[in-house]
C-alpha cells in the first residue's frame, strides 16, 4: 500500500570546497542535530522515450537511508511535490504494476526499464525547534550519476557533482527562505536542475523523443524525394552537355578574336610618317574610347551590384518578417499540445484521488474536441473526426460521475437553506449517503474507464497527432487571417442556433408545444435547442482562446476583440450551465423521492426540491434571453471581415 508524502524543498549547487555554515542562528532554529551519513543507491525507471522525465515525474527504487522503497515523485505544484512511497518488494528489473498505476496515462503501454542510477553519499543535518521538533533537514550530497545506454552500443555517461538540499519537515516557508539565504551567503547557488535525474539525463532530454515508425505518408514522401532526385540527376546531365557545348563555342570565339596582321607601311618617307601619325592617333582614340567604355561599364556594374544587394537585403528582410509571422498550423498544434498536457495532468489527478480530477479530464477532452472541430480548415478532418468521436466517448463515460457529484452537492446546499418545517424525513441523510456512494463508485468507474485499451489508444493517437499533425495547405498561411475566419464562422454558427432556439420557443407556446408537454416528452425541441446553444457557446469560447494571442496583438491587448468573445461566452455558459444542471438535479430529486417513498418515508420535500429546480431552470432561460442582446456588439466585432 502506497503512502503519500508532500515534499517541499530547495536545491543548491555548491563547489567541492563548500562548507555548510552554522545554521543555529537562523530565526526559529534552537539547535542543530549531529550530522548523520547515509549511503544511498537509487535506480531510475522510465520508458525509452523518457515519458516520465519529460512530464516532470520520477520513478526510482532506492535502498539505504530511512526511506528505502519505491518512490514516485509527481510534478510540483505551488512549490511542493507529491511523493508516493511503496515497499521495496522483490521487483528490480521493472517497477511493480501497483507502483506504475498512478502514471498509466503517462507511460500508456510503453514498457519501463532502468535508465539511470545514482550513488549518493548524504550527510544529513536536522534543524530543531525549542521543543525538539525537526523543522527541516539539510542534506549535503556527493552524487555520482550514471546514464545507462539508450540503445545497444551507446556509451555509459557518468556525471559527478555536489549539491545541498533543504527540505521542510515541520517548519514553514519563512524558515526555508532564511536557510536558503544563509547558504547563498556562504557561496551556494540555486540549482538550475529541479531533480537529480534531469541532470543525469540532460543530453537525452534536450533532444527530441525517438522518431516514430514510418507510416504510409512517409513512404509517399520518399517516393516524391526519389522523383526529385531523378529530376535533379537529369538536370545535372543536361548541365554537363551544355558545358561541353559551351567549351566548343569557346574555341570558335577564341579563333574569331585572333589579332589581325597590320598593313605594311608605305615606302615613301612622307607617306610613312603620315601613316605612322594616323595610326598613333587612331590608337590613342581607341584607348580613350576603351577607357570611357570601361568606366561606363564599371558604373553600370556598380549600379547593378547595388541594386542586387538592395534586392537581396529586401528579400532577406521579407523572409525574416514572414518567418516571424505565426503560421496557422503552428498556433493550432500548440493549442492541441497544451490541452493534451492538461489532459495528462488531469489524468494524474484522477488516479491519485485529487478532487476535481474527473471534471478537469472532461474539460480537457471537450477543449480538444472543440479545437479539432473548429479548426478543420487547418487540421485534416479525415484524420481527426475519429479522434473527436473517441473524445466524446471519454466525456460520456465520465459524465455520470461528474454530474452526480455536482447535483448532490447543490441539493445538499438547497436542503440546508430550507425552513425546518419544509424538510420532512431524513432528506439530508439520504443525500449524504448518495454523495458518499456516488463518490466511491464514481472514482472507481472513472479509473476503470481510463485504464481500458480504448482510452490508452486514444492517448497514443493524440500524442501522434501533436507530434506529426495532418496539416492542410491552409496551415502554412499566416495565422491572423485563418484564425479570424475560423472564429467568424463559429460565431455565426452560434447566432444561427440561437435563432433556431428562439423559433422553437415560440413554437412551444403553440398547440404543438402543448401537445409535447401533455405527452411528457423528456426534452422539448426548445430545450434541446438551448442545449445546442450552450455547446456552441463553449466551442466559440475555446476557438477564441486559441485565436486571442494572435488576433489581440500577440497577447498585448488584454481587452481585445477575441478575449471579449471569451468573456461573453463565459457569461453565456454560466447562465445556460445553470439551466443544464437542473436537468440532472430534477431527475435526481425524482429518483430519490421514489426511493424514499418505497422505504415508507415522506417524499414531499423531494417534490418541493424538484419544483425549486424547475423554477431555477425557468429563471436561467429568462436570464439568457436578457443577456443575449447585450452580447451582440462583442460578437459582431469578430464577424466582420478584417
N, C-alpha and C positions, 0 to 999 in steps of 0.2 A: 504494500500500500504506500503510495507516494505521499510525502508530507511537503507542505509549501512553506517557503521562506522568502521574505522580501529583503532584497539586498540593496542597501543604499551606501555607495562607496565612491571614493575618488582615487584616481591613479596618478602617479607622478613618475617621470623618468629621472633617473639620477646617475651620476658618474660612479665609477668604481671606488673613488676616494671619498664619496659622500658619507657623512656621519649623521645619523639620526639625532636631531637636537633633543635637549631635555624638554619634555612636554609637560612637566609637572606644574609649570607656571601658567598654562592655558586656563582661562576662566572656566570654572566648573569642575576642573580636574583636581582631585585632592591628592592623588598619588599615582605612581606608575608601577605596574607589576614587573616582576623579573622576566627578562627575555626567555622565551622557550623556543627551541629549534625543532622544526619538523622537516622530514624528508618526504616530499610529495611526488607521486608519479601519476600522471594522467594520460589517458588515451582518448583522442577526439574522433568522433564518427560523423560522417556526412555522406551525401550522395556524390557521384563522380563529378557532377557539375556544381557542387557546393551549394545546394539549395538552402540548407540551413544557415550557413555562414552569410550568404547573400541576403537572407531575411533577418540578420542580426540575432540569430539563435545559435546557441552552442550546446552540444550534447557530448558529455565526457564520462568516462569511468575512472574514478580517482581512488587511489589507495594511499594510506598514510594520513597523518593528521587526525583531527577529531570528527571529520565529516566524510569519511570514506563511503563510497557508493556511486550510484549513477546520478549525475546532475544534469538537469535540463534547464538552461537559462533562456528565458523568453525576452523579447525586445523591451528595452527600457521605456518607461512612461513617467513623465514628470520627475526624472532623475532617479527612479527606482526600478529595479529589475525583479521580476518574479522568478523564483528558482524552485523547481520541483526535485525532491530528493527521493531516491528509491534504494533499497538494499543492494549490495554488490551482487549477490547470487553467483551462479557459476558461468554465466554468459560472458564471453570475452571477444569472440570474433565479430559478433553482431549484437546490437542492443536488444534487450527483451521487447516483445511486442507491446507490453503494457507501457514501457518507457517511451516508445515511439508513438503511442496512440494520440497524445495531445498535438503532435505535429504531422499527423497523417495528411492534412490538407496542404502541407508544405512539401513533404517528400513525395507524396502521392504513392505511386507503385514502384518508384526507383529504389533499388537496393542501397543500403547504407553499409559502409565499410570504414576501416581505420584510415584517417587522412593525416594525422599528426600525433606526436607525443610530446609531452612536456615533463621535464625533470626539474623540480623546484626545491631549493634549499631555503626554507622560510624561517625567519627569525621573528617571532610573534611577541608583541608587547601590548599589554592591556592598559587602558586609561580608566582609572577608578574614581567613583564618587565618594563622598564622605561616608556613606553607609555601606561601602564595599561593592556597590553595583558596578558592573562593567559598562562604561559609557561608549567605548569604541575600542577597536583593535587596530593596531598599526603593524602591518606585515612588511618586512624588508625581504624582498625576494631576489635570489640569484637564480636566473632561469636559463635553461638550455632547451630550446625548441627545435624539433625535427619535423620538417615537412616530408611526408612519405611520398614516393614516386606516384605521380598521377597516372602514368601509363608505363607498361614494361619498358625498361631501357632508360627511363628518366633517372636522373641522379637524386640522391637524398640531399636535402638542403638543411644545414644546421645553423641556427641563429642563437646567439647568447646575448643576454642583457641583464640589467639590474633595474628594478622598479620598486616603488613603495606604494602600498595600498592602505587607505584609511577607510574602515567600514564601521558604520554606526551599529551599536548593539542596543543600548538603552539611552543614548544621547539624542540630541536634536541637530537640526541643520546648522544652528549657530555654532555648535561645538565643531562640526565638520569643517566649516569655513575657517574657524580660528586655528585648528590644527593644520589645515592646508596652508594658511598664511605663514605659520611658523616654518613649515617645510620649505616653502618657496624662499623665504628669507635666508635659509641655510643652503640654497642652491638647487633645490628640486624644481622641476618644470612640469606643468600639467601634461599628462600623456596625450599624444595625438591618436593613440590607439585605444579604443574602448575595451578591447578584450585581448588577452594574450594570443588566442588563436588567430585573430586578424593580423597580428604582427608576423606570425609564423607563415601564414598562407598569403601574405601580401601580394606576391607576384601572381599567384593564380587568381586571386580576387580582382586584381587590376585588369586582367584580360577578360574577354567575353567568354560566356559558357561554351563548352564544346559544341561544334556545329551539329545540327540535326541531320538525320539520314536524308539523302536527296530524294525529292519527290518527282512526279512526272513533269511538273512545270520546270524543274531544274534541268531535266533531260532535254526539254524543248529548248531551253536556253543554250544548252551545249550544242544542239543541232544548229541553232542560229549562229553561235560562235564559229562552228566549223564552216558554215556557209560564208561567213565574213572572212575567215582565213583563206578560203578558196578564192574569193574575190580579190583579196589582198595579194595572193600569190600571182594571180593573173595580171594584176596591175603592175607588180614588180617585173614580170616578164615583158609586158608592154614597155615599161620604162627602160629595160635593157635594150630592146630593139630600137627605141627612139635614140638611146645614147649611141648605139652603133651607127645609126643613120647620121646622127649629128657629127660623128667623127669623120665620115666620108664627105659630108658637106664642108667640113672644116678644111679638108685637103684642097677642094676646089677653090674655097675662099683664099687659102694661102697662095695658090697659083695666080689668082687674079690680082693679088696685091704685090707681085714681084716688081721691083723698080724698073722703069722704062729707060733704056740707054739714051743718053743725051745726043743731040745732033752735033756733028763736028763744027768747030769754029770756022768762020770764013778765013781765007788765006791773006786777004788784004789787011794792011796794018790798021787803017781807019775802020774798016768794016769789023775787024776782030775786036777793036777797042769798044766800038759801039755795041756790038753783041754782048760783050762782057758786062758793060754797064747796064744793058737792058736786063740781062739775066740777074744781076745783083739787085736791081730794083724790084724785079719780079719776086726774087727770093725774100727780099725784105717785106714786100707787100703780103706775100703768102704767110710769112712768120707772124706779121701783125694781125692778119686775119685769123690765123690759128690761135693766137693768144686771146683775141677777142672772143672767138668761139669757145675757147676753153673756159674763159671767165663766165660767159653766158651759161655754158653747160654746168659749171660748178654752182652758179647761183640757182639754176633750176633744180640741181640735185639737192642743194641745201634746203631749198624751199620744199621740195618733195619729201625729204627726210623729216623736216619739221612737221609737215602735215601728217606723215606716217606715225611720228612719235606722238603727236597730239591725238590721233585716232586711236593709237594703241592705249594711251593713258585713259581716254574716254571709255574705251571698251573695257579696260580693267576696272575702272570705277563703276561702270554699269553692271559688270559681273559681280563685283563686291556688293553693290546695292541689292541686286537680285538674290544673291546668296543670303543676305541679311534679312530679306523678306520671308517670314514664315510661310511654309507651304501647307496647304490644306491637309494633306496626308499626315505630315508631322504633328500638327495640332491634334488631330483626331486620334492618332495612335497613342500620343502622350496621354490623352484623356482616358483612353481604354486602359493603358498601363496603370494609371493612377487608381482607377476603380478596381482593377484586378488586385492591386496591392491592398486596397481597402477590404476586398472580399477575403483575402488571406488573413488579414488582421482579425476580421470578424470571425472567421473560421476558428482561429485560436481561442477567441473569447468563448465560443460555444463549447469547445472541447475541454476548456479549463473552468467552466462554470462561472464565467464573468457575467454579471447582469447585463441585459440588453443585447447580448450577443446575437440571438436569433433575429432581432429587429435589424441589427446592422448588416447581417448577411442578406436579408431581404432588400434592404436599401441599396446595397452594392449591386445585387443582381438586377434590381429594377433600373438602376442607372446604366448598367451595361446594356440592357435590352433597349433602353431609350436611345442611347448613343448609336448603337448599331442600326436601329430603325430610322432615326432622323438623318444620319449621315450616310445613307445608302449611296448617294452620288459619289462618295469618296471611298467607301469600303464596298467591295463587290458583294452584293446581296446573295448571289448564288452560293457563296461560301459562308455567309453569316446567318441566313434565315434559320437554318437548322440549329445554330447556336442559340438564337433567340428563343426557339421553342424549348430548348433544354433549360435555359434560364427561367422561362415561365414555369416549367415543371418544378424547378427548385423553389420558386416563390410559393407555388401552390402547396407543395409538401410542408412548408414551414408556416403557412398562413394560419392554420388552425391553432398552432401553439401561440403565436403572437397575438392573434385576435382574442383568444380566450383570456390571455394574460391581461390585456388592456381592458377588456369588458368587465371582468370580475373586479379588477381594481376600481374601475369607475362606479360599479354598482355598490361596492362596499362604502365608498365615499358618499354616494347618494343616500344610502340607508342611514348612515351616521348623521346626515343632515335633516332627517325626517323627525317630526314630532313623535315622542314616545308612543302616543296613543295610536299612531298610524302604522306602527311596526308590530304586527300580530304574529306570534310564533317565533321559532328560532331562526329567523331570517339571516341575521348576522353570522350565526354559527354555520349555517348551510353554505353561505358564501365563502366563509373562511375555509371550509372543508373543500369546496370546489377549487379554490385558489391553490391550496396545498396539493391536491390531487392533480390538478392541471399542470402545476409547475413541475412535479416529478415526472409525470407521463410525457409532458411536452418536451422537456430537456432530453429524455431518453429517445423520443421519436426523432428529434432534430439530429442528434448524434448518429442514430441509426441511418437516417436518410443521407447524411453527409459522409457515411462510410461505405456506401454502396459503390460498385463499379461504375454505375451510371454517373454519379457525382464526380468521381475521380477522373473519369473520361472527360467530363465537361471541363474540369480544371486544366487537364492536359491540352484540350482544344483551345481554351482561352489563352494559355501561355504561348502556344504555337501561333495563334492569331496575332498576338502582340509582337512576337519575335520575327515572324515572316508575314506581315499583313498583306492581304489580297487587295492591293490598291487599284483604283480605276485611273484612267488618264487624267481625270479632273483633280486627282490628288496632288499632281505636280504643279497645279496652278497656285498663284498667291492666295493665301488663306482668307484674306479680308472679304473678297468678293464672293467666294464659295460659301463661307460660313454665314455671311449676311443673307445669301439666297436661301440657305437651308433654314435659318431661323425665321425668315419671312414666310416660308412655306408652312412650317409647323404652327406659327401663329394664325395664319389664315385657316388652317385645318381646325384649330380650336374655335375660331369665330364661327365657322360653319356648324360645328357641333353644338355650340350654344344656340344658334338659330334653330337647329333641329329640336333641342330641348324645349325652347320657347313654343314652337309649334305643337309639341307633344303636350305641353302644359295646357294649352287652350283646348286641344282635342280631348284631354282628360275631363275637362269641365262639361263636355257634351255627353250625349246619350251613350256613345261607345265607351267613354271612360267610366261612366257609372255602371255599365254592364260588366266591365272587367272587375270593378270593385265588388259587385254583387256576387260574382263567381269566385271571389277570393284569390285572384291572381297574386302570386308571390311578389312580383315586382312589375309595376305597370311600365308601358313604354316611356312614360315621363321619368320614372325613377331610373330606368336603365339608361336613358339619355343623359341624365345628370351624372350617373356613374361614369359614362364615357367622357363627359366633360372633365371630371376630376382626373381621370387618367391622362387625357390630352394635356391638361394643365401641368401635370408632372413632366410630361415629355418636353413641353415648351421650356419649363424651368431648367431641366438638365441640358437641353440644347443650348440655351442661353448661357449657362455656366461654362460650357466648353468654349463658346464663342467670345465671351466677355473679355478675356485677356487680349484678344486681337482687335475686336470691334471697339472696345473702350480705351484705345490708345495704349496698348501694352500693359493694362492694369493701372495706368496712372490716373484714370478717371474713375473714382470710386462711385460716382453717381452717373455713370454713362448710361446710354440707352439700353444696352444688354443687361446690365445689372439692375436697371429699372424694371425690366421684364422679370428678372429673377425675384425681386421683391414683390412684384404684383402677383406672381404665381404662388408665392408663399401665402399671401393673403387668401387667394382662391382655395388653396389646399387646406388651410385652416378651417374655412367655412364648410366646404364640401366634405372634408375629412370628418368633421363632427357628425355630419349627417350620415355618412357611411358607417361610422362607428355604431350608430343607433340600430342599424340593420342587424348587427351581431348582438348587441345588448338586448334588443327586443326578443330575439329568438332565445337567448339565454334566460330571460325572465319567464318565457313560456315553458321551457323545459324544466326549470327549477320549480315553477308553480305546479306543474303536473306531478313532479316527484314529491313535492310537499303534500299535495292533495292525496296522492296514493299512500303516503305514510300517515294519513289522518291528521295532518296539520292544517291550520287555517292558511289558505293560499291568497287571501285578499290583498296582502301587501305586494305580492308579485304582480298582480293586476295593476295596482297603483303605479309601481315602478315602470311597467310596460307603457302606461299612459303618459307618464312623465317623459319617457324616452321618445314617444311618438310626438309629443309637443316639442321636444328638442330638435327633432328632425324637421318639423314644420318651420320652426324659427330659423334653422340653418338655411332652409330654402329661401325664406324671405330675406335673410342677410345676404345670400348670394345674389339675388336679383337686385338688391340695393347696391351691392358692391360692383357688379359687372359694369355699369355705365362709367364708373369712376376709373376703370382700368383702360377704357378706350384710348385716351390720349397716349398712354405709355405704349400700348400695343401698336397703335397706328404709327408711332415713331419708328418702328422697325419694319413695318410692312411696306413703307415707301422705298423705292429703289434708291440706292446710294448714288 
